[in-house]
Amino acid sequence: MNEPSLVILAAGLSSRYGSLKQIDGVGPAGEFIIDYSVYDAVRAGFKRVVFLIAPEMRRDFEAAIGRRCAGHIETVYAYQSLDRLLPEGFSVPAGRVRPWGTAHALLCCREVLDGPFAMINADDFYGAGAFRSMYGCLKRVDLDARPMRFSMVGYRLGNTLSDSGRVCRGACRTSGDRLDYIRELTYVVNTPSGPAYSLDNGATLTPIPADTSVSMNFWGFTPALFDEIERRFPDFLAHGLEENPQAEMLVPNLVGRLLREGLCTVDVMQSEDVWHGMTYREDKPGVVAAIRALIDAGEYPEKLWG
């Protein structure tokens, strides 16, 4: 029950890149970022990975990624779709095309998780140290603790920006190693004078310190979270779409609400690593160069899976 699993949110890969077959490798043997995440997880002690994907992705995903990971770690699939887990009386609104967000994605994994688990994005490179810290934290967590005991890897905002466009970041306020507050900022850019965010789709930019601690969606949870998502999802569907029909139920906002209500605590493990990710196709050369440097430094083998 206390053996941690790793959940990788990959349902958006096909829409972001056009199709899985178009995803570019970033390693010398064609490895994807997701390969390096699984490799780091295995080295940290994780023995089970759950790939959260769209149902129609299964065949291509397994061929491109799943099969080579399956020889090194137990591999499980869960599925997210617009019509999955909708409460009675709700239906998919006309014109809705986006999934319901990362909180709904986690809820879609409920049936395959009965112990503590970490959650990451498929296209973010987090660094080996983050997986070691998270695995150790999850091994020690009390599943029955109330308030619920969660954890998060925090990064310096200045280490996580793309020069190719805007990104989403969960801006945090901490007291020591405890999270006090988090807010998802959906428009964060790097300007000549430093990081800035916008609440009006770029019309107005507000500076934000480069050393602000941010969430990159590397979370550690217990299964108690599922009851909270399930309880709040109908309210999101009933009221959260009023201003924006494409709104999503996001994990950082959910955690922030649980914090305000005193229902959870979050231990923050600060990382000084520089983030690398494929938010945009133009990000690829920088990711390839960063991984090449890590290989040259002995952090990874030339061919990841041997």
C-alpha positions in Angstrom: 0.0 0.0 0.0 2.9 2.4 0.7 4.8 1.7 -2.5 4.7 4.9 -4.5 3.5 5.0 -8.1 4.4 7.6 -10.7 1.5 9.1 -12.8 2.6 10.8 -16.1 -0.1 13.1 -17.6 0.3 12.5 -21.3 -3.3 12.9 -22.7 -2.4 16.2 -24.3 0.6 15.0 -26.3 -1.3 14.1 -29.4 -3.1 17.4 -29.6 0.0 19.5 -28.8 2.2 17.8 -31.4 -0.3 16.8 -34.0 0.2 13.0 -33.4 2.5 10.8 -31.4 4.3 9.9 -34.5 5.4 13.5 -34.9 7.0 13.8 -31.4 10.7 14.5 -31.9 13.3 12.6 -29.9 15.6 14.7 -27.8 18.2 12.0 -26.9 20.9 10.6 -29.1 19.0 7.4 -29.6 15.7 9.1 -30.2 14.6 9.2 -26.6 11.7 11.5 -25.6 11.6 13.6 -22.5 9.2 11.1 -21.0 11.9 8.4 -21.4 14.2 10.4 -19.2 11.5 10.9 -16.6 10.8 7.2 -16.4 14.5 6.4 -16.2 15.0 8.9 -13.4 12.0 7.4 -11.6 13.3 3.9 -11.8 16.7 5.0 -10.5 14.9 6.8 -7.6 13.1 3.6 -6.6 9.7 3.9 -8.3 8.5 0.4 -9.5 5.2 1.4 -11.2 4.3 4.0 -13.7 0.7 5.0 -14.8 0.5 6.6 -18.2 -2.7 8.8 -18.4 -3.5 9.1 -22.1 -6.5 9.7 -24.3 -8.1 6.3 -25.3 -7.3 6.8 -29.0 -3.6 7.2 -28.2 -3.0 3.7 -26.8 -1.7 2.0 -29.9 0.7 4.8 -30.9 1.8 5.5 -27.4 2.6 1.9 -26.6 4.6 1.6 -29.8 6.5 4.8 -29.3 7.1 4.8 -25.6 5.3 2.2 -23.5 7.0 -0.9 -24.8 10.5 0.2 -24.1 9.6 1.4 -20.6 7.7 -1.8 -19.8 10.9 -3.8 -19.6 12.2 -1.7 -16.7 9.1 -0.8 -14.7 5.5 -2.0 -14.2 3.5 -0.1 -16.8 -0.3 0.7 -16.4 -2.6 2.8 -18.5 -5.5 5.0 -17.5 -7.6 7.1 -19.9 -9.0 10.6 -19.9 -11.8 11.8 -22.2 -14.4 14.5 -22.2 -17.3 12.1 -21.4 -15.5 10.2 -18.7 -16.7 10.4 -15.1 -19.3 13.1 -15.8 -21.7 13.3 -12.9 -25.3 12.4 -13.5 -27.2 15.1 -15.3 -24.1 16.7 -17.0 -23.2 16.3 -20.6 -20.4 17.7 -22.7 -21.2 21.3 -23.8 -21.4 22.1 -27.5 -18.1 23.4 -28.7 -16.1 22.0 -25.8 -12.8 20.5 -27.2 -10.3 20.6 -24.3 -10.2 17.9 -21.6 -11.4 18.9 -18.1 -8.0 19.6 -16.7 -5.3 18.0 -14.6 -7.5 17.4 -11.5 -10.0 15.4 -13.7 -7.0 13.6 -15.2 -6.0 12.4 -11.8 -9.5 11.3 -11.0 -9.4 9.1 -14.2 -6.5 7.2 -12.5 -8.4 6.4 -9.3 -9.1 2.8 -10.2 -5.4 2.0 -10.7 -4.0 3.7 -7.6 -4.3 2.5 -4.0 -1.2 4.0 -2.5 0.8 7.3 -2.6 1.7 8.6 -6.0 3.6 11.3 -7.7 2.3 13.3 -10.7 4.3 14.9 -13.5 3.8 16.3 -17.0 4.9 14.2 -19.9 6.8 17.0 -21.7 8.7 18.5 -18.8 12.3 17.5 -17.8 12.5 17.7 -14.0 16.0 16.4 -13.1 17.0 13.2 -11.3 17.2 14.8 -7.9 13.5 15.7 -7.9 12.5 12.1 -8.3 14.8 11.0 -5.5 13.3 13.6 -3.2 9.8 12.8 -4.1 10.2 9.0 -3.8 11.7 9.4 -0.3 8.8 11.7 0.8 6.1 9.4 -0.5 7.7 6.3 1.2 7.3 8.1 4.5 3.9 9.6 4.1 1.0 8.6 6.4 -2.0 7.8 4.2 -4.4 8.3 7.0 -3.1 11.7 8.2 -5.6 14.5 8.5 -5.1 17.2 7.3 -3.9 15.2 4.2 -0.1 15.3 3.7 0.9 16.2 0.2 4.3 17.3 -1.3 5.6 19.3 -4.2 8.9 20.0 -6.0 9.4 23.7 -6.3 11.5 25.5 -8.9 12.8 29.0 -9.3 10.6 30.8 -11.8 13.7 32.2 -13.7 14.8 28.6 -14.3 11.5 27.5 -15.9 10.7 30.0 -18.7 10.6 29.4 -22.4 12.0 32.0 -24.8 9.5 30.7 -27.4 6.3 32.0 -25.8 4.1 32.0 -22.7 3.9 29.2 -20.1 1.7 28.3 -17.2 3.2 28.2 -13.7 1.8 27.8 -10.2 3.2 30.7 -8.3 3.8 29.8 -4.6 4.3 31.4 -1.3 6.1 29.3 1.3 7.0 29.4 5.0 10.2 27.4 5.2 9.5 24.1 3.6 5.7 24.4 3.8 3.4 25.7 1.1 1.1 28.6 2.2 -0.4 29.7 -1.0 -0.5 28.7 -4.7 -2.1 30.3 -7.7 -2.0 29.1 -11.3 -0.8 31.8 -13.7 -1.7 30.8 -17.2 0.3 33.5 -19.0 3.9 33.9 -17.9 6.6 35.2 -20.2 10.2 36.1 -20.2 10.7 39.8 -21.0 14.0 41.8 -21.5 13.5 43.1 -17.9 12.7 39.7 -16.4 9.6 37.4 -15.8 6.1 38.9 -16.0 2.6 37.5 -15.9 -0.7 38.6 -17.4 -4.3 38.2 -16.3 -5.7 39.6 -19.5 -4.1 37.5 -22.2 -1.0 39.7 -22.5 -2.6 43.1 -22.7 -1.0 44.0 -19.4 2.2 42.5 -18.0 3.0 42.6 -14.3 6.6 41.9 -13.2 7.2 38.9 -10.9 10.5 38.1 -9.2 12.7 35.5 -10.9 13.3 33.7 -7.6 9.6 33.1 -7.0 9.0 29.5 -6.2 6.7 27.8 -8.8 5.0 24.5 -9.3 5.9 22.6 -12.4 3.2 20.0 -11.7 5.5 17.7 -9.8 3.2 16.7 -6.9 3.1 14.0 -4.4 -0.4 12.9 -3.2 -2.2 10.2 -1.2 -5.4 8.5 -2.4 -7.5 10.7 -0.1 -7.3 13.4 -2.7 -9.6 11.5 -5.0 -12.6 12.0 -2.7 -12.0 15.8 -2.8 -11.8 15.9 -6.6 -14.9 13.8 -7.0 -16.8 16.0 -4.5 -15.8 19.3 -6.2 -16.0 18.3 -9.8 -19.8 18.8 -10.2 -19.4 22.3 -8.7 -16.7 23.1 -11.3 -19.0 21.9 -14.1 -21.9 23.8 -12.7 -20.2 27.1 -12.1 -16.6 27.0 -13.3 -17.5 27.3 -17.0 -19.7 30.3 -16.7 -17.0 32.8 -17.6 -14.9 30.5 -19.8 -16.5 27.5 -21.5 -13.0 26.0 -22.0 -11.9 26.4 -18.4 -10.1 23.5 -16.7 -10.1 22.1 -13.2 -6.4 22.5 -12.4 -4.4 20.7 -9.7 -2.6 23.8 -8.4 -5.9 25.7 -7.9 -7.5 22.6 -6.2 -4.5 22.3 -3.8 -4.7 26.1 -3.1 -8.3 25.7 -2.1 -7.6 22.7 0.1 -4.9 24.7 1.8 -7.2 27.6 2.5 -9.8 25.2 4.0 -7.2 23.6 6.2 -7.7 20.2 4.6 -4.1 19.5 3.6 -0.5 20.5 4.2 2.1 20.5 1.4 5.8 19.9 2.0 7.9 21.8 -0.6 11.2 20.4 -1.8 13.0 23.2 -3.6 15.0 22.3 -6.7 17.8 24.5 -8.2 17.7 22.5 -11.4 17.0 24.4 -14.7 13.7 23.2 -16.3 13.7 21.9 -19.8 10.5 21.3 -21.7 8.8 21.0 -25.1 6.0 23.5 -24.7 6.8 24.7 -28.2 8.6 23.1 -31.1 11.1 25.9 -31.0 12.2 24.6 -27.5 13.6 21.4 -29.0 17.2 22.6 -29.7 17.7 23.8 -26.2 16.4 20.6 -24.7 18.7 18.5 -27.0 21.7 20.6 -26.0 20.9 20.3 -22.3 20.5 16.5 -22.4 23.7 16.3 -24.4 25.5 18.2 -21.7 24.1 15.9 -19.0 25.2 12.8 -21.0 28.7 14.3 -21.3 28.7 15.0 -17.6 27.9 11.3 -16.9 24.4 11.9 -15.6 22.9 9.6 -18.3 24.2 6.9 -20.6 24.6 7.5 -24.3 21.7 5.1 -25.0 19.2 5.4 -22.2 17.7 1.9 -22.2 20.9 0.0 -23.0 
